[in-house]
């Protein structure tokens, strides 16, 4: 993601960072999708194009092992939210914040259950990708809300401090090769 690459560059070399946006300028882009406004038009079209055949859920390993994830439900929940937003716009003339987002329809547990194996996309007879919505929503959870399982915080701090998921400093990484 080019936006993330720029953010990392600015963290390493703050002198390259652009000035803060002035009053009235557009806010910086969001990471991931919190609501249907953050999804691509293709994702929204996919939600309406879904034939509800259930092949995606039947092929999903997370679903097959009893986890709450159902790719079909992800598409139906996205469609439901788009419908609700559309009704809001029709009633008010423009969207009035209703205090809801996609997480009112799709649970964090569902998003975390996905293995990103792409089975749902492979099985879909009309080439719909529930995986794109799942990945974008996960990205927003992690990068916007810092909503991660406790087990991941050690991994993230190791990557931040050691540039790798292990607790070894970069200088000590190759010492195993010289030990006999």
C-alpha positions as CSV (number, residue, x, y, z in Angstrom):
1,X,0.0,0.0,0.0
2,X,1.7,3.2,-1.1
3,X,0.0,5.3,1.6
4,X,1.5,3.0,4.3
5,X,4.9,3.1,2.6
6,X,4.7,6.9,2.8
7,X,3.7,6.8,6.5
8,X,6.7,4.6,7.3
9,X,9.0,6.9,5.3
10,X,7.7,9.9,7.3
11,X,8.3,8.0,10.6
12,X,11.9,7.3,9.6
13,X,12.5,10.7,8.0
14,X,10.1,13.2,9.5
15,X,11.6,16.1,7.6
16,X,10.0,14.6,4.4
17,X,6.5,14.7,5.9
18,X,4.1,17.2,4.4
19,X,2.6,19.9,6.7
20,X,-0.6,19.1,8.5
21,X,-3.8,19.7,6.4
22,X,-5.0,23.3,6.7
23,X,-8.6,24.1,7.7
24,X,-11.0,23.0,5.1
25,X,-8.6,20.6,3.4
26,X,-9.6,17.0,3.0
27,X,-8.5,14.7,5.9
28,X,-5.9,12.1,5.3
29,X,-7.1,8.8,3.7
30,X,-8.3,6.1,6.1
31,X,-6.7,2.7,6.3
32,X,-9.2,0.0,5.5
33,X,-12.9,0.1,5.6
34,X,-15.1,0.9,8.6
35,X,-18.3,1.4,6.7
36,X,-19.6,1.0,3.2
37,X,-18.4,4.5,2.2
38,X,-14.8,3.1,2.5
39,X,-15.4,0.1,0.2
40,X,-14.8,0.3,-3.5
41,X,-17.7,0.5,-5.9
42,X,-16.9,-3.1,-7.0
43,X,-17.3,-4.3,-3.4
44,X,-20.7,-2.7,-3.2
45,X,-21.7,-4.1,-6.6
46,X,-20.5,-7.5,-5.5
47,X,-22.9,-7.3,-2.5
48,X,-25.8,-6.7,-4.9
49,X,-24.6,-9.3,-7.4
50,X,-24.4,-12.1,-4.9
51,X,-26.8,-14.9,-5.9
52,X,-26.9,-16.2,-2.3
53,X,-26.1,-19.7,-3.5
54,X,-23.9,-20.5,-0.5
55,X,-21.0,-22.1,-2.4
56,X,-18.6,-19.7,-0.7
57,X,-19.7,-20.7,2.8
58,X,-19.7,-24.4,1.8
59,X,-16.0,-24.1,0.7
60,X,-14.8,-21.9,3.6
61,X,-12.5,-23.9,5.9
62,X,-13.3,-21.6,8.8
63,X,-17.1,-22.2,8.3
64,X,-16.5,-26.0,7.9
65,X,-14.7,-26.1,11.3
66,X,-17.6,-24.5,13.1
67,X,-16.3,-20.9,13.3
68,X,-18.8,-18.1,12.9
69,X,-17.5,-16.9,9.6
70,X,-19.8,-17.2,6.6
71,X,-18.7,-15.4,3.4
72,X,-22.3,-15.4,2.2
73,X,-23.3,-13.6,5.4
74,X,-20.5,-11.0,4.8
75,X,-22.0,-10.2,1.4
76,X,-25.6,-10.1,2.8
77,X,-24.6,-7.9,5.7
78,X,-22.8,-5.5,3.3
79,X,-25.9,-5.3,1.2
80,X,-28.1,-4.7,4.3
81,X,-25.8,-1.8,5.3
82,X,-25.9,-0.3,1.8
83,X,-29.7,-0.5,1.8
84,X,-29.8,1.3,5.2
85,X,-27.5,4.0,4.1
86,X,-29.6,4.5,0.9
87,X,-32.8,4.8,2.9
88,X,-31.0,7.4,5.2
89,X,-30.0,9.4,2.1
90,X,-33.5,9.2,0.7
91,X,-35.1,10.4,3.9
92,X,-32.6,13.2,4.7
93,X,-31.4,14.3,1.3
94,X,-27.9,13.5,2.3
95,X,-26.4,11.0,4.7
96,X,-27.0,11.8,8.3
97,X,-24.7,9.9,10.7
98,X,-26.8,7.1,12.3
99,X,-24.0,6.0,14.6
100,X,-23.7,2.6,12.8
101,X,-21.0,1.1,10.6
102,X,-20.3,-2.3,9.1
103,X,-19.2,-3.7,12.5
104,X,-22.8,-3.5,13.6
105,X,-23.5,-6.1,10.9
106,X,-20.2,-8.1,10.8
107,X,-18.6,-9.1,14.0
108,X,-14.8,-8.9,14.8
109,X,-14.9,-12.6,15.5
110,X,-16.1,-13.3,12.0
111,X,-13.3,-11.1,10.5
112,X,-10.6,-12.9,12.6
113,X,-11.9,-16.3,11.7
114,X,-11.1,-15.9,8.0
115,X,-7.9,-17.7,7.0
116,X,-7.7,-15.6,3.7
117,X,-7.3,-18.9,1.8
118,X,-9.4,-17.5,-1.2
119,X,-11.7,-20.6,-1.3
120,X,-14.8,-18.4,-1.2
121,X,-13.6,-16.4,-4.3
122,X,-12.6,-19.6,-6.1
123,X,-16.0,-21.2,-5.6
124,X,-18.1,-18.2,-6.5
125,X,-19.9,-18.8,-9.8
126,X,-20.1,-15.0,-10.4
127,X,-16.6,-14.0,-9.3
128,X,-17.6,-12.2,-6.1
129,X,-14.9,-11.6,-3.6
130,X,-16.0,-11.4,0.1
131,X,-12.3,-11.7,0.9
132,X,-11.7,-8.1,-0.2
133,X,-14.3,-6.8,2.3
134,X,-12.9,-8.9,5.1
135,X,-9.3,-7.8,4.4
136,X,-10.3,-4.1,4.3
137,X,-12.3,-4.3,7.5
138,X,-9.4,-6.1,9.2
139,X,-7.1,-3.4,8.0
140,X,-9.3,-0.7,9.6
141,X,-9.5,-2.7,12.9
142,X,-5.7,-3.0,13.1
143,X,-4.5,0.3,11.7
144,X,-7.3,2.7,12.7
145,X,-8.6,1.2,15.9
146,X,-5.6,-0.8,17.2
147,X,-8.0,-3.6,17.7
148,X,-5.9,-6.8,17.8
149,X,-5.7,-9.9,19.9
150,X,-3.3,-9.6,22.8
151,X,-1.2,-12.4,21.3
152,X,-0.3,-10.1,18.4
153,X,1.1,-7.2,20.4
154,X,4.4,-9.0,21.0
155,X,4.7,-9.7,17.3
156,X,4.1,-6.1,16.4
157,X,6.5,-4.7,18.9
158,X,9.2,-7.2,17.8
159,X,8.7,-6.1,14.2
160,X,8.8,-2.5,15.2
161,X,12.0,-2.9,17.3
162,X,13.8,-5.7,15.6
163,X,12.5,-5.5,12.1
164,X,11.4,-9.1,12.3
165,X,8.9,-11.1,14.3
166,X,11.6,-12.7,16.5
167,X,13.0,-11.2,19.7
168,X,16.5,-11.2,18.4
169,X,18.2,-8.0,17.4
170,X,19.2,-7.8,13.8
171,X,22.9,-8.1,14.8
172,X,22.3,-11.4,16.6
173,X,20.1,-13.1,13.9
174,X,22.9,-14.9,12.2
175,X,24.7,-16.2,15.3
176,X,22.9,-19.6,15.1
177,X,24.9,-20.4,12.0
178,X,28.3,-20.1,13.8
179,X,27.1,-22.1,16.9
180,X,28.0,-25.8,16.8
